[in-house]
């Protein structure tokens, strides 16, 4: 216990530093801190998720997939699935991206964002039928809390429907 406490304290400090740097958009620097804390924090799912998201933001998609996959073994939430989907989309692995967005959407069916990402993916990859289906579902979905983000999502979905009519 006495031997590991200083290592754990240092790792948590590095994780906090990395999270702060991430918030500032300093992804490279954040990833250096995340990497330094990784040997001690390698089984902390939330830490791994944050590290993976930071890697994604820096554009290190293959490494982000590895870290996010590991995170998902002990910490599952929609943000992990969304981040994995974003990585796969950036890598051109659209089938894997679709699967991750579907997992996120099924995990939180009342939220709009996972469905939005799915509709945009379908639209980008020329899957018109699927894009139209998801866009219609999102436009018909009950809004629990009004927000600018939901309004913007609805506008984007309307554009997908209008593109089909033209």
Backbone torsions as a table, in degrees:
resi	resn	phi	psi	omega
1	UNK	NA	-47.7	-178.4
2	UNK	-66.2	-30.5	179.9
3	UNK	-74.0	-39.4	-174.2
4	UNK	-84.5	-23.0	-176.0
5	UNK	-58.3	-47.8	179.1
6	UNK	-62.2	-37.6	178.2
7	UNK	-64.2	-42.8	179.6
8	UNK	-65.6	-43.1	178.6
9	UNK	-60.9	-44.8	178.7
10	UNK	-63.3	-41.5	-179.7
11	UNK	-64.6	-42.2	177.7
12	UNK	-65.6	-37.6	177.9
13	UNK	-63.5	-44.5	178.2
14	UNK	-63.5	-38.9	177.1
15	UNK	-63.0	-41.6	177.1
16	UNK	-65.0	-42.3	177.6
17	UNK	-60.9	-44.8	179.9
18	UNK	-61.8	-42.4	179.2
19	UNK	-63.0	-39.2	177.7
20	UNK	-66.0	-43.4	178.2
21	UNK	-63.8	-38.2	177.2
22	UNK	-59.6	-45.8	-179.6
23	UNK	-60.9	-29.6	178.7
24	UNK	-82.7	-7.6	-178.2
25	UNK	85.0	11.3	179.0
26	UNK	-91.3	71.0	-171.4
27	UNK	-66.9	-41.3	179.5
28	UNK	-59.2	-48.7	-179.9
29	UNK	-65.3	-39.8	177.4
30	UNK	-60.4	-42.9	-177.9
31	UNK	-67.7	-29.1	174.4
32	UNK	-64.1	-43.6	179.1
33	UNK	-68.6	-42.8	176.8
34	UNK	-58.0	-45.1	-178.4
35	UNK	-61.9	-39.6	179.9
36	UNK	-67.0	-34.1	-179.5
37	UNK	-83.5	-15.2	-172.8
38	UNK	-55.3	-44.0	-177.9
39	UNK	-56.6	-33.7	180.0
40	UNK	-87.1	-32.4	-172.7
41	UNK	-101.2	13.8	-172.1
42	UNK	-63.3	-14.0	179.2
43	UNK	-109.3	7.3	179.3
44	UNK	-93.3	105.0	-174.9
45	UNK	-60.2	-41.4	179.7
46	UNK	-65.3	-42.9	176.5
47	UNK	-58.0	-47.2	-179.5
48	UNK	-62.8	-38.1	178.2
49	UNK	-63.2	-44.8	179.3
50	UNK	-63.3	-42.1	178.7
51	UNK	-63.0	-45.8	179.2
52	UNK	-60.9	-42.2	178.9
53	UNK	-64.1	-39.2	178.4
54	UNK	-65.2	-40.9	176.0
55	UNK	-61.6	-42.0	177.0
56	UNK	-57.8	-46.1	-177.6
57	UNK	-65.8	-28.9	177.6
58	UNK	-81.0	-12.3	180.0
59	UNK	91.8	13.8	179.3
60	UNK	-95.1	70.7	-168.1
61	UNK	-66.1	-42.7	-178.7
62	UNK	-63.2	-44.2	179.8
63	UNK	-66.5	-37.3	178.8
64	UNK	-63.1	-40.7	178.3
65	UNK	-59.6	-44.3	-179.7
66	UNK	-61.4	-47.3	-178.4
67	UNK	-68.1	-44.0	-178.6
68	UNK	-66.4	-35.5	176.8
69	UNK	-63.8	-41.8	177.4
70	UNK	-65.0	-40.9	179.0
71	UNK	-60.0	-40.3	-177.8
72	UNK	-64.8	-15.7	178.4
73	UNK	-71.2	-26.3	-177.7
74	UNK	-127.3	-9.2	-176.7
75	UNK	-144.3	103.3	-177.3
76	UNK	-111.0	120.7	168.3
77	UNK	-149.6	171.3	-174.1
78	UNK	-63.8	-28.2	-178.4
79	UNK	-67.0	-35.5	177.4
80	UNK	-66.0	-44.5	178.9
81	UNK	-65.3	-40.7	178.8
82	UNK	-63.7	-45.3	179.8
83	UNK	-62.5	-42.2	176.3
84	UNK	-62.1	-42.2	177.2
85	UNK	-60.0	-42.2	178.6
86	UNK	-63.3	-39.4	177.7
87	UNK	-62.7	-50.5	-178.6
88	UNK	-62.3	-38.7	177.8
89	UNK	-61.6	-45.6	179.1
90	UNK	-62.6	-31.1	179.5
91	UNK	-84.6	-3.0	-179.2
92	UNK	79.8	13.0	178.7
93	UNK	-95.6	75.1	-170.3
94	UNK	-66.8	-33.6	177.7
95	UNK	-63.9	-42.4	178.0
96	UNK	-68.4	-38.1	177.4
97	UNK	-62.2	-44.9	178.2
98	UNK	-57.1	-46.3	-179.7
99	UNK	-59.3	-42.3	-179.2
100	UNK	-67.3	-41.8	178.2
101	UNK	-65.5	-37.1	177.0
102	UNK	-64.6	-40.7	176.9
103	UNK	-61.7	-44.8	179.7
104	UNK	-63.1	-43.0	-179.3
105	UNK	-65.0	-37.7	-179.8
106	UNK	-75.3	-25.6	179.4
107	UNK	-71.7	-36.3	-179.0
108	UNK	-132.7	73.8	-173.0
109	UNK	-63.6	-19.1	-179.7
110	UNK	-82.5	-11.6	-178.7
111	UNK	-88.8	148.8	-176.4
112	UNK	-89.2	-33.4	-168.8
113	UNK	-60.3	-45.9	178.8
114	UNK	-60.1	-40.5	177.5
115	UNK	-65.7	-37.1	177.0
116	UNK	-60.0	-47.6	179.3
117	UNK	-62.5	-38.0	179.1
118	UNK	-65.0	-46.1	179.2
119	UNK	-62.0	-41.4	179.0
120	UNK	-65.8	-37.6	177.7
121	UNK	-64.1	-47.2	178.8
122	UNK	-60.3	-42.4	179.9
123	UNK	-62.9	-44.6	-178.9
124	UNK	-63.4	-37.2	-175.2
125	UNK	-93.0	8.4	175.5
126	UNK	76.5	18.0	178.0
127	UNK	-90.3	74.6	-171.0
128	UNK	-59.6	-46.9	-177.5
129	UNK	-58.1	-46.7	-179.1
130	UNK	-66.8	-41.3	179.2
131	UNK	-61.3	-43.9	179.7
132	UNK	-65.0	-41.7	-179.7
133	UNK	-60.8	-48.7	-178.3
134	UNK	-67.7	-39.6	179.1
135	UNK	-60.7	-44.5	178.6
136	UNK	-63.2	-42.3	178.8
137	UNK	-59.8	-43.0	-179.1
138	UNK	-68.2	-36.3	178.8
139	UNK	-70.1	-27.3	179.8
140	UNK	-91.4	-11.1	-175.9
141	UNK	-67.0	139.6	177.7
142	UNK	-68.1	133.5	177.6
143	UNK	-92.6	119.7	-179.7
144	UNK	-85.0	-39.2	179.4
145	UNK	-135.0	116.2	178.6
146	UNK	-63.3	138.7	175.6
147	UNK	-156.5	162.0	176.6
148	UNK	-63.3	-39.5	-179.1
149	UNK	-60.4	-44.1	-180.0
150	UNK	-66.0	-38.9	177.8
151	UNK	-63.1	-40.9	178.0
152	UNK	-66.1	-39.5	176.7
153	UNK	-61.7	-45.2	-179.8
154	UNK	-62.7	-37.9	177.1
155	UNK	-64.1	-41.9	177.9
156	UNK	-63.6	-39.9	180.0
157	UNK	-68.2	-36.0	176.6
158	UNK	-63.4	-38.7	178.1
159	UNK	-63.2	-38.6	177.9
160	UNK	-62.9	-42.2	179.2
161	UNK	-66.8	-41.2	-179.0
162	UNK	-67.1	-36.1	178.4
163	UNK	-60.4	-35.5	179.9
164	UNK	-70.8	-32.5	-178.2
165	UNK	-75.3	-22.8	-179.1
166	UNK	-84.6	NA	NA
